[in-house]
Amino acid sequence: MKRVFNFSAGPAVLPEDVLKQAALEMLDYQGSGMSVMEMSHRGKEFTAIIEQAESDVRSLLNVPVNYKVLFLQGGASLQFSAVPLNLMKNKKADYVHTGEWSKKAIAEAKKFGQVNIVASSEDRNFSYIPKLDPNTFTKGADYFYIVTNNTIYGTAFKEIPDTGDVPLVADMSSNIFSEPIDVSKFGLIFAGAQKNIGPAGLTLVIVREDLVGNVDEMVPTLLRYDTHIKAGSMFNTPPTYAIYIAGLVFKWMAKNGGISEMKKNNQEKAGLLYDFIDRSELFSSPVEKLSRSIMNIPFVTGDETLDSKFIKEASSAGLKTLKGHRSVGGMRASIYNAMPKAGVIALVEFMKEFEKNNK
Ligand SMILES: *Cc1c(COP(=O)(O)O)cnc(C)c1O
């Protein structure tokens, strides 16, 4: 068996310890004689798993008591519809447009109400986070929407906007658990699990209690947050195995120093890569310095043929899935919590060699 360094944007690398434990428990979960995959979601073993997972999310992120933690399905993308369906009471919301994922969320929201794009970085291919001017915010908006980390373009908000009484909604799919956050600044946070949490098929939602309920009768039952709150995320069969693995990842984070330690490691890893890119004569970063993500790091040579050669040779060297998204081109290294520092060091060493050989 040989593990590679997997720089995929998602589904992405998981901690090796987590995979090993899952392997150990695959056939017989803690003496139950069955795999977690085979268990009733109503049984005592799985009930303990989901309750523990919730409690670990709460302690890792210091989730205040007036927030609900939900384990849902449909990916982050279903939240693009669920958010307006549940929160757009006055049919108006503000969105910051920072890339493909905000674009999709905006397109969905427009089906349900008036969308005001308060700022956009589309003019320079989403290579920066736009400055926000509170004077442009809609008074009495139902919510204000941001994507905290833009997986494709490699940008991230360094400051959480102050939206006053207007609830802040955040798509944190690619940077939740990467650094401490003040949950109380948000009305609703959601994240698809397959980037920094666990397997695909699970979506984490953290929502302030007072924002749910009182929705239009036409809203499908499964898209209502209050449905899932009342049922403890078990209105229908939840993605049990994905929740179990996510639970192991939460334990792994806690064991490894919690979210502040995750941040320290992530900054160190990202620093190694950016330092090299900024000194390199071959590679460059298309992202404005002050907007750079510590999770997803695009870089280019400026020559497509050379980019392809890099991706191919890196893959042969065990550095996998480095191809950039088609809208940016070049390469992208996704270095989530579970990417070991050794993986980033190996990447930088490989880049140095490649630069020497391709001058
Ligand atoms: C991956 C991603 C999504 C889409 O997630 P799905 O679970 O595939 O729907 C949405 N937003 C961001 C920021 C992402 O990185």
The ligand as an ORCA input file, in Angstrom:
! r2SCAN-3c Opt
* xyz 0 1
  C     -17.628     22.621     -3.127
  C     -18.346     23.858     -2.800
  C     -19.736     23.977     -2.972
  C     -20.585     22.889     -3.569
  O     -20.686     21.827     -2.725
  P     -21.638     20.585     -3.053
  O     -21.605     19.853     -1.770
  O     -21.002     19.853     -4.191
  O     -22.967     21.093     -3.399
  C     -20.338     25.161     -2.596
  N     -19.621     26.172     -2.086
  C     -18.289     26.095     -1.910
  C     -17.551     27.258     -1.329
  C     -17.611     24.933     -2.264
  O     -16.283     24.858     -2.093
*
